[in-house]
Amino acid sequence: MGRLAPRPLLLALLSLALCRGRVVRVPAGSLVRVVGTELVIPCNVSDYDGPSEQNFDWSFSASGSSFVELASTWEAGFPAPQYRERLQRGDILLRRTANDAVELHIKNVQHSDQGHYKCSTPSTDATVQGNYEDTVQVKVLPDALRVAASPQPPPGPSLREGEPFELRCSASSTSPLHTHLALQWEVRRGPARRSILSLTHEGRFRPGPGYEQRHRGGDVRLDTVGSDGYRLAVSRALSSDQGSYRCIVSEWIGEQGNWQEIQEKAVDVATVVIQPTVLRAAVARNVSVAEGKDLGLACNITTDRTDDVRPEVTWSFSRTPDSTLPGSRVLARLDRDSLVHGSPHVALSHTDARSYHLLVRDVSKENAGYYFCHVALWTPGYNRSWHKVAEAMSAPAAVTVTWLEPDYQVYLNASKVPEFSDDLTELECRIVDVKNPEASVRFTVSWYYRVNRRNDDVVASELLAVMNGDWTVKYGERSKQRAREGDFIFSKEHPDTFNFRIQRTTEEDRGNYYCVVSAWTKQRNSSWVKSKDVFSKPINIFWALEDSVLVVKARQPKPFFAAGNTFEMTCKVSSKNIKSPRYSVLITAEKPVGDLSSPNETKYIISLDQDSVVKLENWTDASRVDGVVLEKVQEDEFRYRMYQTQVSDAGLYRCVVTAWSPVRGSLWREAATSLSNPIEIDFQTSGPIFNASVHSDTPSVVRGDLIKLFCIITVEGAALDPDDMAFDVSWFAVHSFGLDKAPVLLSSLDRKGIVNTAQRDWKSSLSLERVSVLEFLLQVHGSEDQDFGNYYCSVTPWVKSPTGSWQKEAEIQSKPIFITVKMDVLNAFKYPLLIGVGLSTVIGLLSCLIGYCSSHWCCKKEVQETRRERRRLMSMEMD
């Protein structure tokens, strides 16, 4: 453990820590006060950072040599007896402002208080650090300041806004020292006080808040009158100038460039009352004027001002009796310089001293509403400025505009009524019995549609089209698309007639139609306003809906008995409930029942459209392009002919007829379609029966060998001359073990001996030839592995009829035969074996050569060294 420090050393360290050089300060120089005022002397200790309050002692000396105790902050018995009574009354007191600062207050200073005041701080420090006291001199002067209110010139404390007024006060001082006076004018309105204008002790003018502009403009001035008079002059009084005015005078003394306010006095000068200006504006309450005439309104002003005031008159218009709502607009204005601001249709004139007349020329419906007269009175201010002293708004003048409505009737007529769908519909909306016509009135139309209802349900009307006053047409949702397409046409062909045309009337267009004719009146700004609507009586557009009926009957005018003859069929058409029909015809053929070659197949042969244009549909027989003919015999009768018929033409033949109705001139709409009864072609002959089979002597071959396939045709029944038979032969292959893949055409030979061979992706080639009358040979040269599979032939026989024409028989197919292509093992491994033996031989010889060279060249040095060593050993033995 360490030893404790001695007690004196601890006190010294504490004193140094708490007070590191004190400086007591009071105001420098001397203080000057006037008898009866309050003296305040501050005292503070600088460089003090102690935690507790610093104690202060005050002493007084009249001569500055010996001081008498005056007051203390920590010792109650410190003051001298002659000061204790004043301390108890509170005339002398100490007021602490901080831990290191205090103020000495002496109220109602007497001449005996003049002298020296010392502020000191008691200390028990072991050493003196700084200054512990400071002294200030106080001079007490007699009260030599005199302030009084001067008599006020007219017009007195009560005046009107805009009138001038002056306020005066006098201030003087007979102080033995050289002092300066400062003056301030202040107005009090209720609890609030406002500084108007001040004259500082340095002779500078300082306007109060809100009076800067008026002071710069010369409206508020501060002048001196004589040696001790001060005048506040206001050239134009405002309502805010009302209140109680005070004149505040303070006396200042300056020593060594420092100014001190030694006293201040104030005096109430006057109470100014601003009388409000009486201003009223009156106009007529209710006015009625005819459309096209002139509207005149007078604004009469009443005021009690007779001085130089200038009025500003503004006429405004609103749709509502409240002028403060949005939508109010100014019509004309007469400013305070008597300049009129208006428009060509609105005039404002000054008829006499207190009356202002508004003239609105050529009134219309848009001029009906409420008119207001706003008046403001302005008075001239200082330096050519103006000030508004009063304003008033008249009660609204309700103006009603009457006009003669055009009287007319509207008649709706259907000039064209549809009887069927797609017919033309035309409606005429005519204006009749027009009365009170005017040049500034024009007529437009609106078209409406309402659907028919059998019950009494109310159905809303749908707008089709509306024409505005500027002749622009707007379409409704129902008619917008069809109007763009030209199906709905709205027009005006005469001044009193409007037309509505439906080029193609549909079932949805059935219903009631009516028109509304609107009268529009031209306004002064060249715009148009709707003034009247007249409705026409509705017209019902309706026709009975009946199903379209189309009947087609086919017949065979000539008997048909054998192949090679001409087949003829006529189709008779009858229709009902179809407007102006035209017919298109399509001839179809179906295989007869029991024919399994093409079951359920309908073949389109030839067609003829409604414009009589013939077209071959699926007729593929190139040798009989001109063998079928379809022609129009009458408007409702058509004839079909097929020349040189074949056995393959057997089947059921029908006419498919479609009725077309005209739409929009050159366009057509399908109305109905019907199918005729069938006419059958059946050849009752006992011809030969053909069969086909496939044979091959080499069903299994080695790759590269020749594959031969024979297609053998056999004939049963009636014997035929070889020259009367011909065949179309086609070979097909399915390259799989089953028949699950699609067959591939290999080669074909027609009855004229022309061979067509398909392209192949491998090296083998094909050849097809006729070996005999009933045998056809297909050869595959250089067969490949891909050539395996099922092969079959398809044969179409042709037989010459007694008439010399060739008849095509039904196509027949043979049963498939499976061909296998094997691989030649010896030939397959011959070349690989030869190549392997050759490479093995070359590699062995090369290995022997490398071994020989290595042994000969690389091991030669070692052998020689061994020989030398032996010679040495031999020589040693000899020694």
Secondary structure, DSSP 4 states (H G I P E B T S, - for coil): -PPPPPHHHHHHHHHHHH-SSEEEE--SSEEEEETTS-EEEEEEEES---SSPPP-EEEEESSSSS-EEEEESS-TT-S-HHHHHHHHHTSEEEEEEETTEEEEEESS--GGG-EEEEEE-----SS--EE-EEEEEEEEE---EEEEEPPPPTT-SEEETT--EEEEEEEEE--SS-EEEEEEEEEEETTEEEEEEEE-TTS-EEEPTT-HHHHHTTSEEEEEETTTEEEEEESS--GGG-EEEEEEEEEEEEETTEEEEEEEEEEEEEEEEEEPPPEEEE--SEEEEETTS-EEEEEEEEES--SS-EEEEEEEEESSS-TTSTT-EEEEEE-TT--EE-BTTEEEEEEETTEEEEEE-S--GGG-EEEEEEEEEEEE-GGG-EEEEEEEEPPPEEEEEE--PPEEEEEEEEEE--SSTT--EEEEEEEEEEES--TTEEEEEEEEEE---SSS-----EEEEEE-TTS-EEE-TTTHHHHHTTSEEEEEEETTEEEEEESS--GGG-EEEEEEEEEEEE-TTS-EEEEEEEEPPPEEE-------EEEEEEE-SS---STTSPEEEEEEEEEES-SS-EEEEEEEEEPPTT--SSTT-EEEEEEE-TT--EEE-S---GGGTTSEEEEEEETTEEEEEE-S--GGG-EEEEEEEEEEEEETTTEEEEEEEEEPPPEEE-------EEEEEEE-S-SEEETTS-EEEEEEEEEESS---GGGEEEEEEEEEE-SSSS-SPPEEEEEE-TT--EEE---SSS-EEEEEE-SSSEEEEEEES--GGG-EEEEEEEEEEEE-TTS-EEEPPPEEPPPEEEEEE--HHHHHHHHHHHHHHHHHHHHHHHHHHHHHHHHHHSHHHHHHHHHHHHHHHHHHH-
